[in-house]
């Protein structure tokens, strides 16, 4: 079943303008991510080798400690496209790229990403 924010009829008191604004915000975020990927594509070869060695996968408790968010907020923001997606490390293990989490933190506090 789709999350309620995708279904205007399940929103109850939420108006269609609020749903449209939320969708527009998610679309804008996804567009910014796509543009960033396209911009970095020309520099992909040196970047991939340099970052892969220093990047690691973080489990949920570490992500919570770094961000100050609780589990429910992390997953809600992932659904809305605001927080980096998790990477499955096993059948029951979700992990996050440390570089993606650090970039999200930098974006939130207004610091340029490395």
C-alpha positions, 0 to 999 in steps of 0.5 A: 500500500502506498504511503498516505502522503502519496494518496490525497484521499487518505490525507484527511484534513490535509488539503490538496495544496499541502500535498502538492507542495510536499510533492513539489518539494520532493521533486525539487530535491530529486532534481537537485540530486540528479543535477549534482550527479550530472555535474560530477559525472565528468569528474567521476573517474578521480572521485570514485577512486578517492572517495570509495576508500574513505567511505563506509557503511553506517548502521542505524544507531550511528546514523541516529547519533550523527544526525540527532534524528530518531528511527521514525524521522529517518525513515519518514525523511527517506520516504519524502526524498529528503534523507539519503536512502539506506543500502541493504547490507543483508536480509535484515540489515540497513546501512547508510553511506557515511559520505551521503549522511555527512553531505546531508548534515553539511547541507542542513547546516549550510556548509559546502560539501567536500 
